[in-house]
Amino acid sequence: MHRRLASTRVIRYHGVVNRLREIFQRINIEGAIEFDYPLAPLTTFQVGGPAAVFAEPHTVSEMQIVLQTALSESVPYFILGGGANILVSDKGVPALVISTAGLSSVTRDGDDLSFGTGLSMSRATEIAAGYGLGGIEFLYSMPGTVGGAVWMNARCYGGSISDSLVSVNYFDETGEAQVYEMSASDFAYKRSPFQNRACVMLQARFRLVPTEPKALHLRMQEYHADREAKGHFRAPSAGSVFKNNHDFGAPSGKLIDSLGLRGLRVGGAQISPEHANIIINTGTATAEDIRTLIESVRDSVQQRLGLELEREVLYVGDWNGKHEVV
C-alpha cells in the first residue's frame, strides 16, 4: 500500500513537471528557466527538494512575461527572495518558483533610495550608508532581500522597515503594473498588506535621513556583532522561528527557554544553544526534521504555558501530498 502511494505521487509529480516544461519552454527570456531545480542552496535552512520549474527573470519586463504566462496557464507560483523565513518541503515545490534575484537595481533621488526587491537587505543598507543615508541600518546582516523584508515588515532593534517605506512598484494578481503608496495603517508588527496577495513586488522606495557614514557603519557593526553573539551565523537557520507577542509577557525565546527546550534535537535539527527561538540545521537536517521540531516546540508551549506561538517561518511546497504556502 505505501509503495503504491509513493509510486502514485512520483507519477503525479512528473506529470506536473512535464506540463510545466511544455509551457515554459515556449517563452523566450534571457534569464534562467530551469526544470526540477534544487532549492536547498537557495534557502537559509539549506534544506528542501526541487522546484518543478524555476525562473529567474533578469528584468522587470521579463518578470511580467513569466508571471503572465503563469496566470494565463493557471500555473501556481511562489515568489522566492533570499530564501529566509521559509522551509521548503523535502519533496520540493510542484509548481513554478520565481526568483527575484535579477531585480537588484538601485536609484537615488535626493534622500530617497529605490531598491530592486531582489537586492539583499544587507547590501541595501551598505549602499545607503555609503550615501550617508540612515533609517534602515538596523537591518544590516539580516538574511533575505528587500522584497522579503517589506513583505514581512521586518523588525528588529526597535525599528521596522515600514518606518522608512514610501512606495512599492509591483505586478498585481492580473500581471498588471501598480504602485502602492505607503499607508502606516496597512502595516503592523511583522505584517504588511502584501501578505494576503499573490502579487510580485518589483521595487521599493525609501525616504532616508542624512547621517554621518562613519556613525552608520559603526551601528551596523554593532548590530552584526549582536546577531553573531546570538548564534545567527553559526549554522544554517531562518532566524527567529516564532513571532514575539507582547501579551505573553516575555519574548518567544525566553518562553521556550523557560521550558528547558534549548538544545532539543530532532534528527539533524536543533534548537540553537545560543538562542531558544532559533532552530538550526546541524548539517544533516531534513525539512521534516525542522518542521517536526517547530511543531513540537509550539505544542509544548501551548500545553505547558497555555500560550499559542505564531510562526514566522512559512512552510512551502508538497507536504504529505498537500501543496502549502502557510
N, C-alpha and C positions, 0 to 999 in steps of 0.2 A: 504493500500500500504506500509506504513512504517513498520507495523508489519510483513508483509510478507518478506520484505527485511531483517529485523533484524533476522527473523527466518532462512532465507536462509544463512546468514552469520554464524549463530551458527552451522548449519548443516555442512557447509564447514569447519569451524574451527575444529569441532570434527572429520571430515573425515581426516583432516591433522594430528591431534593428533593420531588417530588410526593407520594411516600408519606409522608414525614415531615410535610409540610404537612397532609395529611389527618388524621394522628394528632394533631398538636399544635394544630390549630385547634379541636379539641374540648375542650381543657382551659381552665379559667377561673381565671386568676390576675391580680392587679393588676400584677405585674411584667411585664417585656417578654418577648414571644415574637416573634422576627423570623426571616425566611427569606432565604437567600442573603446573609447578613450579613457585611460586611467585618471581618476580624480584624486586619489590619495595624496600625490605630491603637491596638489593644488590646495590642500586644506591644512589648517594649523594642527589638527589632530594627527595628520599623516595616516589616515585610515580610510577605508571605503572602496567600493567597487567602481566599475567604469560608467561613463555616460554612453547611452546608446548613440547619441550624436553630440559632438562638441563643436561649438562655433566660437571663433574669436575674431569678430569684425575689427578692422583697423580704423574705420572712420564712422562718423555718425550716419552717413548715407548707407554704408554697408550694414550697420546695425538695423536700420529701417528695413532693408531688404530681407535680412534674416528674420526679423520679427514679423513682418507682414506675410512672409512665406509660412511661418508657423501658424499665424492666425487664419490664413486662407485655407490651410490644410487641417485645421483643428488639431494641431500638434501641441501637447502640453510642453511647457518650457519652464526652466528655472534660471534665474539670473545669478551668476557666480561672480563675486568680487574677489576679495583676498582670501576667502575660504575660512575666515574666522567666524566663531559663533554658529557653526553648523557641524552636524555629524552625518556623514554620508553612509548609507547602509552598505554592508559588505556585499550585497547583491548588486549595488550600483543604482543608477538612475535610468529607468527605461523611458527616457524622454529626451528632449533637446536641452542641453545645458549651454547657455550663452554667457561667455566670459566678457567682462568689461575691461580687461587688461589693456586693450588697444585704445581706450579713451583716456588719455593721460595729458591732455592739453593744459596749458597754464597761460592765463592772460591777466594783465593788470590794468585797472582803471582808477588812478588815484590811490585811495586807501582800500579799494575793493580788489579782491583777487578771485578769479574764477578758475576752478579746477575740474578737469575731466573726472568723472566718477570712478574711473578705473585706477587713478593715481593712488599710490599708497598714502595712508594718512600721515605716516611719519615723514615721507618726502614732502608732502604739502606743508607740514609745519616747518621743515627746514627751509623751504623756499620762502615762506612768509617771514621767517626770522632773518633770512638774508636780505630781504627788502626792508627790514626794520619795522615789521608789522606784527603786532601781537593780538591775541584773542583766542588762538587755537593751540598754543604751545603746550597746553596740558595734555594734549592727545599724542604727544611725541612718544615714539616707540610702542604705541598701541598697534596690535596687528590689525590688518584689514585695510580697506580702501575708503576714499572719501564718500563714495556712494553708500557703502555699508555703514559708515559712521552716521550719515544723515538718516538712513533707513531706521537705524536703531536709536537715533538721537543719543549718540554715545555720550556718556557722562563719567567723569572722574575728577578727583581733586576739587570738588565744589563747582565745576563748570560743565555745561552741556554744549554740544556743537550748535544747537539751535540758537544759542545766545548771540552768535555772530552771523547766522544764516540770513541771506537777503532773498534769494530766489533759487529755483531749480528748473532747469530745462529737462523735459522728459517726453517720452512717447507714451501715449495713453493706451488703453486696452484695445483700441482700434488701430494702433500703429501710427496715429497722427501726432505731430509735434505740438506740445503745450508748454506753458510756462507757469510754474507755481510761484506765487508771491507770498512771502513769509507772513504768517499769522501766528502769534505766540499761543493763541488758544488751541491751535491744532497740535501742539506738542506738549508732552508731559514726560514724567520720569521714564526714560528709555522707551518712549512712544513717539511715533510720527504718523502723519496722515498717509504715508506710503505703505504702511504695513498691511493694510487690508485691500491693497490694489495690485493688479497684475501689470503694472506699468514698468517702464525701463528708464531710470534716471540717467541723464547724459552729462550734465554739467551743473555744478553748484557754485553759487556766488556768495562770497562772504565780505562783510564790512568789518575791517580790522582797525587797530589803533596804533598810530606811530609810537614805537618803543625802541629804546636803545638795543641794538642787536646783541651786544655782549650780555645784557641782562636777560634777554630771551634765551640765549644759548645756555646760560647758567641754570635758569629754571628747567630747561629741557633735560639737562644732565641730572638735575636733582630728581625729576620725575622718573628718568630711566633707572637711576640708582635705587629708587624706592621699589620699582617693579622688579628689578633684579633681586633685591633682598627678599621679596615675597615669592621668589621662585618662578616667575613668569617665563624665564628663558632657559630653564634647566632641562626641560623635556617638552616634547610636543603637547600642546594643550589648546583650549579655546578660551583661556582666561576664565573669568567668573562663570560658573555654571548656572547659578540662580540669582535672580534679582534680589535686591535688598528691599524689605518692606518696613518702613519706619514704625508701623503699628505693632510690629513684633518686639520692639524694644531693644533689638540688637541686630547687627548685620548678619546675613545668612551664614557667613563663615564662622562667626562666633557661636551661632546656634548649633551648627554641625559639630563644631569642636567640643561644645559642652556635652555632647553625647558620646565623646570618646571615639569618634569615627575617623579622625585624622590618621592617614596611613593605611586605611582599609583598602584591600585589593580584591578585584575580580579579574582573574586571568592576568593579562598584561596591563590592565587599567588600575590606577591607584589614586586615592585622594592624596593630594600633594602634602608631603610632610611639612612644607613651609606655610601653606595656606589652605584651610579646610574647604574653601569654596572654589578650589581649582582641582580638576581631575586631569591627571597626566597619563600619557602613553609612555610606559617604561621601556618600550622598544618592541614589544611583542603583542600589544593590544589589538583586538579586533573592534570594529564598531559595535558589535553585540556586547563585548565586554564593557565598553564605555557606557552604553545605554543601560545595561543591567545595573551598573554601579550608580548611575544617575537616579534610576527609579528606586533603588534600594535606599539611597540617602533620602530622597523625598518621602518615601513611605515611613522611614524611621522617624523623621522629624514630625510627620503628621501623627503617627501613632503615639509617640512618647511626649511630644510637646503640644500636640493639638493645633499645629500651625501648618498651613499648606504653602510650600515654597513654589514660586513661579520660575520656570526655566527661562534662561536667556538663550540656551542652545537650541537650534532648530533641528529636528530630525528630517532628513532629506533622502528620498529615494524609495526603494522597494523594501518594505519591512513586512515580512511574512505575507507576501502577495499583495500588500496594500501600498499604493503609491502615496507617500506622505510628504508634505512640507508643513510641519506643525511645530 
